[in-house]
């Protein structure tokens, strides 16, 4: 795919219901989830704003339901959805497919609640788990205790209940004796007859044992924390204790995005940061680099013209949480009663760096351009082939009886489509020859016979235009190292350009002779061509066709000469301009190779 416009197509779609909002949210997450961080641009920032508007139309559970079924590989989406509701943040974390490097860079920037969701993933590497432990996010589930070894049950022994005895008056009052306290780690067995097994005993006993194991673990954590400095993690990775009151509180994490409301004068009136006074009252649309808050010239120009801001650069000098470089995206606001400009809604984002992209070996620019052009031609052929096929079906009345007027139009469309496809083939042939992706088939041909036959085919056309032609061709054969079909095609391109450009009554000369190791074909240029410089002579021009002789290529005479030059150069020949004539040089076949061929 050369032009990927899927994102623009989704953004152009209007959302009018919750069902449509869910569908579009899923499409945007699917498209943005495959974009690497280094490729994010203004289009993706616009799509992220649409994601926010769609999430606002849905409830927390509805948004989470969409995220659960769309796996993605974008750390930007994880960070963005982590700022929302609990269910949305949990779904974004669980559906992410990130590498360990991305998790290590992302986890410190996530809210505390979202970090807790990360610990439930089962695919985290050991470095990620260690980072979560250092940040105080640990597995708070009770550890599984060691199960006691199974003992064989005693054989069933029948027992008899004692005979009921009526109480005597003296035995009504019985003194109460308090049982001795049992250790906390022991559980009194249920009073059951010998030989019976109790499921409740195992369940309650297992819970008590797990509680006691948790208490021992907590005591070990407290003992380890008291032996180290307050606020530092224990050696076994257990979360540290809270610092003492006299110690400094930990620094607040710097925000990665801030929403600003700006009035018509360019002054920040509200900021989505605590405290907002760090930015309220500043003037972000100032291009003076001396100012503590200044932007680039493009962002300042967009503010003056009341235009949307995409990927603007902003630098702030102030409190530590907001100091540094920011990327700004904003939308101008206008009053509904008359369209008066009222200010901007601006979102500032910190540039994130998640992981390092692997080094890619540089490729040749010319080769890349050639590949892209060939792919573009391949994609253009598909609709043109379809148009040609439908036109031929209408012309042949394969779909039913068709009026003659429509059949004539269909025949014209099919002819134009065939001409366009032929032009595409020539463009692709030129691209392959110039990028050395195509080599011509080797062979041998008699240049004298082929050139003489080509000139005879042109004589009827030139005679009708009263063109005086002087031809000098070597009477002896001139075998050249080029296949006969390729030589005939290339020479015809040059001669057709000459015939299409010659004026009535003009004089032309064509000469073919041989030297020691090459054949030389010299053709005089018509007046309409030798007045052009070399750049214009070989430049494509669709309007180059004049007179009754059609243009030799879809892109005109210059393109045909350029293609012929590439074909001659592919066989170690040449096509150059020498003043008012074209000189074609072709290598002669080696005598030793000819002799070997005759012996064979």
N, C-alpha and C positions, 0 to 999 in steps of 0.2 A: 504494500500500500504506500503510494507516494505522498498523497495528501490525506492526512488523518483528520477528518472534520467531525468525528463522532461526538466530541465534547461540545462543539458549537451547535450541532444538531439537537442535542439534549437540552442545552440552555435556551434554544429558541422555542422549545415546546412549552405551551402555557399549561399551568396546573390549576385545576378548578375544583378538585375534590381531594378527600383524604386518600382514596385509592390511587389517584394519579400522583399524589405527593409521595406515597410509599414506593410506587414504581420508579419515579424519577430519582428518589433518594438512593434506591438500590443501584440504578444505572450510574449515578455520579460516584458512589463509593466504589463500584466495580472499575470505573475508568480511572479515578484518581488513585486507587489502591495499587496500580502497577507503575505509577510514575516515580522514578527515583528522585531523591531530593535535589540533585544537581540539575534536573530538568524542569523544576518548577518555575513558572513565569506568571505573567499577569492573567493569562487565560485560566490557569489553575486557581489563582486567588479569587477570580470572579466565580468560578465553580464552587469554591469553599464558602463564599457568601451565600450562594444559592442553597447549599447544604444547610446553612444556619436557618434560612427562611423556611425550608421544608421541615426541619426538625421542630421549628416553632409551631407549625401546623399540627404536629403529632404529639401524642402523649409520650411520657418517658418509656413506658412499656412498648408502645407501637414502634418507636424509633429503635429500641433495643431488639425487637423482633426482626426488623429489617437487617440490622447489623449482624445478627447471629447466623444468617444464611449467606453472607457475602464475605468469604475470606479475602484478606488483603495483605499487602506487604508494605504499607506506608506507615512510617513512624509519625508523619505529620498528622494523619487521620487519628492515630491513637492519642496523640497529645491533644488534638482539637476536641475529640469526643470526651476525653477524660475531664474536661472542664464542665461538662453537662451533668445530667442527672445520674444517680447511682446505677440504675439499670443500664442506661446508655453507655456509661463508662465501663461497666463490667462486660457488656457485649462487645465493645470495641477492643478491649484487651484480650478477651478469649478468642476472637476471630482473627487476631493479628498473627501473621507468619513472619516474624522478624528474626534476624540473625543475632548472635550473642553480642556483637559489637553495637548493633542498634539498641538493644535492651540496655547495655551498660551506659550508653550516652543518653537514653531517654528516661530511665527510671528516676535519676535525681531531679528531673524537671517535672515529674508527675505529682499531682496532689497526693496527700497521704492515703486517702481512701483508694485511689487508683493503684497505688503501690500494693495495698492489701490484696487487690484482685490479681495482681501479677503473681503473687506467691502461690496461687492455686493452680498455676500451669504446671504440667508434668514434663515439659520439654526444655526446661531451663538448664543451662550449663552451670557448672560449679562456680565460675566467676560471678555469674548473675546472682546465684544464691548467696554467695559471700557478700556481695554488694547490698542485697536486701537485709542481711543480718546486721551489717554495719549501720544501715539506716534505721534499724529498730523494727524491721518487719520480719517476724519469725513465725514459725508454725506453732500456733497456740493450741493445737489439738492435743488431747491427753495421750501420753505414750502408751503403747500396748504393753501390758505387764506380762511377765513370764508365766505361762499357764502351768499349774501344778501337774505333776505326773499322775496319770490315772492309776487308781488303786482298785484291785479286784473287789467287787461287791461281796459282802458276806452272804452266805446262803440264807434263803428265807426261813425264818423261824416263827412258827405260829405263836400267838400269845393270847392270854385270856384276861378279860377285864375283871377286876375284883367285884365282889358282890356289893351292891349299894347298902350302906349302913345308915340308919337314921341318926342324926347328931343328937347328942345328949345336951341337956341345958347347960351343963358345966363347960362344954366345949364350944359354945357359940362364940365366945371372944377368944381370938387367937392373936398372940403378939406378933407384930410385923418385924421381920428382920431384913435390913437393907442388904442386898447382895454386894459382894466385893466388886469394885470397879475392874473392868477388863481392859487390857491394853487396846490402844486405838487401832492397831494393825490387825487385831483378831476379830473375827466375826463369830458370834454365838450361833452354833448350829440350830437349825429348826428342830423342835421336839417332834420326832417322827418315829414310828416303830422301826426296829432294826430290820435292815434289808430293803427299805423303801428308798427311792431316789427322787430328789426334789429339783425341778427345773428352776424354781424361784431362788433356791440356794445358790446355784451357779450364777444366775443373772445378777443378784444383789451382791454376791461376793466378788464378782468380777469388777463391778462398779466401784466397790469400796477399795479393792486393790489398786485400781487405776487412780483413784483419788489420792491414796497414800503415795503412789509413785510420783504423782504430780507435785505433792507437797515436798517430797525429798528433792525433786529436781529444782523446785523454787528455792529451797534452802541452800542447795549447792550454788545456785546462781547468786544468792545474796552473799554467801561466803566468798565467792570469787570476786564479786564487785567490791567488797570492802577491802580486799587486798590490793586493788588497783586504784588509779586516780579516778575521782568522781567524773562521770560524764564520758568515760572511755569504755569501749566494748570489752567484754570479758574475753579471756583467751580462748574459750570454747565457742565463740561466736554468738553468745547470748546477748540480747539487747541490753544496753547500759542502763543504769539507774538514772533517775532525774538528778540534775545538779543541785547543789546547795543554794540557798536563797542568796548568799553573798556573791555567788559567781555570776559572771555576765551571761545573759541569755544568748542562745545561738542566733546567728544572723538569719534574717528572713530571706528566703530564696527570691531571687530577682524574677520579676514577671517576664514571660516570653511574648505577651501580646497585651496591648492596652487600647481601649476604645476611647476616642475623644469626640467631644461635641464642640464645634468651633462656630463663632458667630460670623456675621457678614464682614466684620473688620479684620478677621483673621486671628482673633483672640480665643484661646481655649477657655470655655465656660464650664465644662465638666470633664472629668477624667475617671475612667474605670480602674482606679488604683487607690490603695489605702496607704497614706492619706492622699486625697486628690490635690492638695496644695502643692505637691511636687511639680505639677504641670499646669494647673489652673492659672491663667493670667499670662502664659507665655504666648509667643507669636511664632508658630512653626513655619509659616510661609515667608521666611526671610532668607534671601540668598547671600547675605553678607557673612562671609566665613568668620568674621571677628565676633559675631553675636554668639551667645551661649547656646542658642537653639537656632540652627540654620538648616536649610534644605538645598537641594540642587536646583539648577536653573529650570529644568523641565517641570519640576513640581511647582516652582514659583510662577512659571508661565501658565500652567494649568489653572492655578488659583485666579490669576488675573482674567483669564478667559472663561472662568466658571465651567471648567471641563472636568470630567472624571480623572482621578489620579490612579495610575497603575504602576506599581513597583517603584515609587518615588524613594529617594534616599534622604534620610533625615539624621542629623547628629545633635545630640543633647549633652550638655555639660551641666550637671546638677547633683542631686542626691544619688548615692550609689545604685539604688534599684533601677533608675531610669537613665543613668549615664551610659553613653556609647552610641553605636550606630544602629539605626532602625530602618526597616522597610515599611513604607506607607502606602496604603490603598484607601481611596476615599471617594465619596459620592457627593456632588453638590445638592443642596436642598433649596427648593423654591416654594414660596407661599402659594397655597391653592387659590387665593383670592387675588389674582392678577399676575402671578408668576414672579413676584419680587424675590430676589436672591436673599436667602436667610442664613447661609453658612454651609458647613460641611459636616459630614459624619466620617471620621477618619479612624482607621485601624492601624496600629503600629505593631510590627512583628519583628522579633529578633531573628537574625539569620542563624539557622541551626546547622550543625555539622555532625552528621551521623555516619560514622565509618569512613573509610577511604576507598574510593573506587579503584579497582585494579587497573594497572597501566595497560593501555591498548596500543599496540604497535601502530605508528602512523602509516596511513595509506596514501597513495599518490592522489592528489586532487583531480588530475585529469581522468584517472581510472574511475574515481567515484562519480564524476560528472557523466562519464560515458555510461556507467551502470544505471544511474538514475534516468538518463535519457532513454535508454533501451527499455527500462521498466515502464516509463511513461508511455512510450509508443505501444508497448504490449497492452496496457490498460485502455488506450484509445482504440485499439483494434476491435475490442469486444463490442462496444455500442455501434461502431460503423459496420461491422459484420452483421449485426442484428438488423440495422436499417437496410442494408443491401439485401438481406434475405427476405424481409417483409416486402420490399419493393419488387423483387423478382416474383414473389408469390402473387402479388396484385397484378403484375404485368401478365403472368401466365394464367390468371383467373383460377388459381388453385383454391381460393376461398369462395368461389362463386362468380357469377356473371358480373363484370365490371365495365362501366362505360369507357368508350375509347379515349375520352379526355383524361380520365384518371389513369388508364393504362399508359398513355404517353408520358404523363407526369411521373409515374412509377419507373418507366424506362429511363427517364432523365436522371432520377434520383439514384437508380442502380448504377448508371454510368458514372455519375459524380463520385459515388462511394468507391467504385472500382479504381477511379483515378486517384482518390485520396489514399487508398490502401497501397497502390503502386508507389505513390510518393513516400509513404511510411517505410516501405521496403528499401527505397533508395537512401533515405535518411539513416536508417539502421545500418545499411551497408557502409555508408561513409563513416559513421561513428565507429564501427568495428574495425575498419581499415586504419583509421587514424589512431585508434587506441591499441593497434596491433593485436586485436582479439580475433581477427580473421586473416587467413592466408589464402591466396589464390592457388588453384590447382596447377601444378607444373605441367608443362607441355611444350610443343614446338609448332610453329605455324609459319607459312610463307607470307611475309608482310607485303610483298609486291602484289600477289594475287588478291589478297583481302582488300588492300587500299584501292586497287583498280576496280574491284566489284562495288565498293562503296561509292566511288565517284560516279560510276555508271547509274547507280540508283538515284543520285542527286541531279543528274543532267536534265531530266524532264522538268523538275521544279525550277532549276536555274534558267533554263531556256525560256520558260513562260515569262520570266521577269527580265529577259534580255541581258543576263549577266554573262560577261565575257570571261571564260575560264581557260587558264593555261595550266596544263598538267604535264609533269615530267616524272616518270616512274622508271626505275631501273629495270631493264629487260631481263636481267638474270634473277633467279629466285633469291630472296633474302630470308633465310630461316632465322627466326628470333625465338628466344627462350620464353615463350608465353603461349598458353593454350589458345587454339584458334577461336573458340567461342568467346573467351575473355578479350582477346585482341579485337575481334569484330565489334563487340559491345562498346569497348572504350573508344575506338576510332570513330564509331558512329556517333557517340556523344559529342565529340569535338566537331565533326563535320556538320551535324545537325545544328549546333550553335552558330556556326558560320553561315549556313544556309538561311537560318531564321533571322539573322542580323544584317545580311547584305541588302543593299539598296538596289532598286532597278537601274540597269545600265552600268553597274559598277564592275570593276575588273578584279579577278582573283587569280592567285597562283598557288599551285600545290606541287611540291617536289618531294620525291623519295629516292634516297641514295644510300649506299652502304660504305662504311669505313672499315678499318681493320678489325674492330671488335664490336661495332654497334651500327644499327640502322637509324637514319635520321629522316624524319618526316617534317617538312617545313610547310606551314600554311599561313598565307597572308591574312591579316585581320581586316575585316570591313571597317569603313570609316566610323561607324557607330560604336565600334569596340576599341580601336586603337587610340581614341581620344580619352579613354578612361585610364586611370592609374591602376596599378596592380591590385590594390585593395578593392576598388570598385569592380574590377573585371571579374574577380573570383567571389564576389559577394552575392548571397541569395537575393533574388528580385522576382517576385511573382508577376510583375508587369513587364517582364523583359520580352515577351512574345509580341512580335509585330508581323504584319503582313498575313499571308495566307498559310505560312508554315508555322505549325503550333510549336510551343515551347518544348524543349527536349526533357524537361523535368518539372515537377510541380512547383519547385521553388525558383525556376527561371534558369537563364543561361549561366550565370555565375556559379550556381550550385552544380550544374552539370559539368562545368570545367573543373571545379574543385573535386568532384567525385572521380572524373577521369584522371586527374593528377594523382589522386590517392591510389587508383588501380594501377597506374603505370609504376608508381614508386613501390608498390607491393611486389613487383617483379624486377626490382633493381633498375627500373627505367626512370624517366623523368619527363615532366612537361613544364617548360619554362617559357617566359615571354622575353623575346629579344626585339625590342623596339616595336615595329609594326607587324610582327609576325609571331606565331607560336611555333616552338621547336619541341618535337617529341623525339626522345632518344630511347631506343630499345636495344638490350644486349643481344648480340648474335649467339646462336647455339655454338657450343664448343665443338671443334672438328673431331676431337677424340671421342666425344660422346656420340656424335653422329655415326662415326665409323663403327663404334661398338654396337650401335643399334642395327646397322646394316648387317653385321656379322651374325648377330643374334637372329 
